[in-house]
Amino acid sequence: MALAMHLLTKPPPSPSVHALSNPISLFSSPAVVLSFPFNRTAFGSPSARAIKTGSDSSDLLRKPIAPSEDLFGISEEEEEEDSEGEREEEEEEGFVDWEDRILEDTVPLVGFVRMILHSDKYESGDRLSQEHERTIVDRLLAHHPDFDNKIGCGIDYITVGYHPDFADSRCLFIVQKDGQSVDFSYWKCLKGLIKKNYPLYADSFILRHFRQQRS
């Protein structure tokens, strides 16, 4: 009887004294550190390890975040590939863009000259209007490769006439201040304009779009 009373009044063993102690009943206390003795293994692990329990242990269960993914779900690698693809596409379309720019600058001039040469607005020998003459001089003639020789002592006016070597072809003439008349090719003027304004793309554009013109 005395032995039974002694067993009932004996306090329970501490959870830190034996490896087989059951720690589950203590998990209700937050942030409790349980220490359990372990025998040293062949890998040289320490004889005792600490296990942290409580609310902070939920941090260990968080889903890992993909390191290369941003908030929009696009990985850095995908973003770099997309950027490279866009740059390559822009480079491939670069010539087309410059070609369009050259066409925008030159096609209206070609239509303008053909209107002067082939419409009924001007008969052979007629002097161009002041507005048309200024456009020819500023937009075209200024880019002729032989500009200085063409204007000579100065421009009196510009007119339309038949080419001296091609009777069926009309062209533009510069009437110099001394009365001398000199023809000039507006195609050469266009080529000079393109070479000046678009030096990197001029040769390819001219080879692609210009037929061989007479001098």
Secondary structure, 3 states (H helix, E strand, C coil): CHHHHHHHHCCCCCCCCCCCCCCHHHCCCCCCEEEEECCCCCCCCCCEEEEECCHHHHHHHCCCCCCCECCCCCEHHHHHHHHHHHHHHHHHHHHHHHHHHHHHHHHHHHHHHHHHHHCCCCCCCCECCHHHHHHHHHHHHHHCCCHHHHHCCCEEEEEEEECCCCCCCEEEEEEECCCCEEEECHHHHHHHHHHHHCCCCHHHHHHHHCCCCCC
